[in-house]
């Protein structure tokens, strides 16, 4: 794959009630839930790789190391950035961070692996589902 070290992407989202800790079961906590923040960081790393993937390939996350630094309330935007730090074959390591409209809210690392044959990968994964 022809993606250079230092390649970056940014993805933005607005915090909505369905992305809060309250929606995850932590009643009354109307701020961005950590799982949704992790998803945003992963999507940002995907955005770095996506334009370079060959036909039929995909990528999967295998590690997220993140510190959730500050709370972001409903209605506020969060912008995440992923920067490719290293690669060795199919493994890609990213520095990730996110800021809301006021401050940095997350920082960490994320590792993704290229899946060269996504249909085959999915076929193998689906064999785990119980037969009806």
N, C-alpha and C positions, 0 to 999 in steps of 0.2 A: 504494500500500500504506500502511496506517495503522499504521506502527511508529515509535515516537518515539525521537529521539536520547536516549542514555543507557539505553535498554532493555538488560536483561541476561538471561543464562541461565547456569546451571551444570550441568555433567555430570561424573559421577564414574565411575571405573573402578578395578578392582584389577589390579595387574600379575601376569600369569600367565606361565608359561614360554614359551608361544607368542607372547608380545608382547615378548620380550627381544631384545637384540642378538645373543645366542647363536642364537636361532631365525632371525635374518636372515643368519647365516653368520659372525658374529664370535665364534667358539667360546670358551666359558668366560666370556663377559661376560653374566652373569645379571642385567641391569638393563633397565629399560624402554628400548626402542629408539626413537631419534628419530622414525622414520616413524610409529610408533604414537602418539607424543605429538602429532605434527602432526595426525594423524587425530582425536584427541580434541579438539584445539583447533578444528578445522573442524566437528566435530559439535556443539560448543558454540555456534558462530556459527549453524549451521543451526537449532538450537533457539530462537534469538532470532527468526529469520524465519518458521519453519514455521507458527506459529499465524496468521500474517497473509497467507499466500500464497493467492491465488485458486485456485479449482478448476482443475486441469490445469496449474498452474505449478510450477516448482521453482527451485532455485538451484544454481549451480556456483561452485566456488572458482577464482580466477584468480591469486592471489598469497598466499604465506605468507612472512613475514619473522619469524624466530623465533630466539631464543637459548635453547639447552638449557643451563641453569645448573647442574644437579646431577643425580646419578644416583639412581634409585629402584629398590630391590631387589624381587624377587618377593615377593608377599604383601602389599605395601604399597598403600594406596589413593592415587589421584591425583585431585584435583578441579580442573577447569578452569572458567574464567569468561570470557565474552565480553561486551563492552560496545560498543554501537553508537556510533561516534564521528561518522560523517558519512554522508550519502547524497546522490546526485544522480541522480534517475531510477531506473535499474535497478542502479546500483552502490552497494554497502554496504561501509563500512570499519569494521572492528572492532579494538579493543584486546583482546588475548587474554593470559591468564596461567594458570599452573597451579602448584598446591602439592601436595606429598605430605604425609604426616602430620607432617613435621618442618620443611620449608622450601619456599621458592619454587623451582620446578624449571624454569620456562619463562616467557618474556615475549615479546611481539611484536605484530605487526599481521597482519590477514587481510582479504582483499578477496573479496567474493562478488558475483555478478551474478544478477539474476532472469532466469529463462528462462520467458517468459510461456506458451509452448506446449511443454511437456515432451515429449509424444508426437512432435511434429514435429522437435524437437531430436534426440531419440533416433533417429528415422527417418533423418535426415541423417547422424548419426554412424555408424549401422550400415551405410551405403552404402560405408564404407571397408573393411569386412571382405571378404576374398577369397571369391569364389564357389567352391563345392566342385565 
